[in-house]
Amino acid sequence: MSDKMGKHCAVYGCNTNSKNGGRVHNFPKDPKIRRLWVNFVDTTCLGFSQKTPEQLNNTGVCSRHFNQEDYIDSPIQAQLGFASK
């Protein structure tokens, strides 16, 4: 994907991207957690699990595919007014 489109959600059928105001989360750096995310996306987009880490650079998973309880609040988020609790 070109940079013109920004980072886009890798979930099949989702058209959210960072350029249209979507919140697209990077794939985690931790290999075990990254594998869980890739496996989730692979259930919606067959063959996704074959992508290399470099191919994941312009993709992620958008906030539409998370529940509020999936987010961890931090002191910085609270200071900025983003904390959920």
C-alpha positions in Angstrom: 0.0 0.0 0.0 1.2 3.4 -0.7 1.8 6.1 1.9 -1.0 8.1 0.3 -3.5 5.7 1.9 -1.8 5.7 5.3 -1.8 2.7 7.5 -4.8 0.5 6.8 -6.7 -2.1 8.7 -5.8 -5.6 7.5 -9.1 -7.2 8.5 -10.9 -8.3 5.3 -13.8 -5.9 4.4 -12.7 -3.2 6.7 -11.9 0.1 4.9 -10.5 2.0 7.9 -7.2 3.7 7.5 -5.2 6.4 9.3 -5.9 8.9 6.5 -9.7 8.7 6.9 -9.5 9.3 10.7 -9.3 5.7 11.7 -7.2 4.5 14.6 -5.1 1.7 13.2 -2.9 -0.1 15.8 0.5 -1.4 14.7 1.1 -5.1 14.9 2.9 -5.8 18.2 6.6 -6.3 18.3 6.4 -9.2 20.7 6.5 -12.3 18.4 3.9 -14.3 20.4 1.4 -11.5 20.5 2.0 -10.5 16.9 1.3 -14.2 15.9 -2.1 -14.0 17.7 -3.0 -10.8 15.8 -1.8 -12.3 12.5 -3.8 -15.5 13.1 -6.9 -13.4 13.8 -6.5 -11.4 10.6 -5.8 -14.7 8.7 -9.3 -15.9 9.6 -10.7 -13.0 7.6 -8.1 -12.8 4.9 -6.7 -16.2 3.9 -3.0 -16.2 3.3 -2.4 -13.2 5.6 -0.3 -15.3 7.9 2.3 -15.8 5.1 3.2 -12.1 5.1 6.6 -11.1 6.3 7.1 -8.5 9.1 8.2 -6.0 6.5 4.9 -6.5 4.6 3.0 -5.7 7.8 4.5 -2.1 8.0 1.5 -0.4 6.3 -1.1 -2.5 8.0 -2.5 -3.0 11.5 -5.8 -3.7 13.1 -8.2 -0.8 13.7 -10.0 0.1 16.9 -13.3 -1.3 15.4 -12.0 -4.8 16.1 -11.2 -4.2 19.8 -13.5 -3.9 22.9 -13.0 -1.1 25.3 -11.7 -3.6 27.9 -8.9 -4.6 25.5 -7.2 -1.2 26.1 -4.9 -0.6 29.1 -5.0 2.8 30.6 -1.8 4.5 31.5 -1.1 7.6 33.6 -0.1 9.5 30.4 -3.5 8.7 28.8 -5.3 10.0 32.0 -3.3 13.2 31.8 -4.3 13.7 28.2 -8.0 12.8 28.9 -7.9 9.5 27.0 -8.3 7.1 29.8 -11.5 5.0 29.8 -11.9 4.9 33.6 
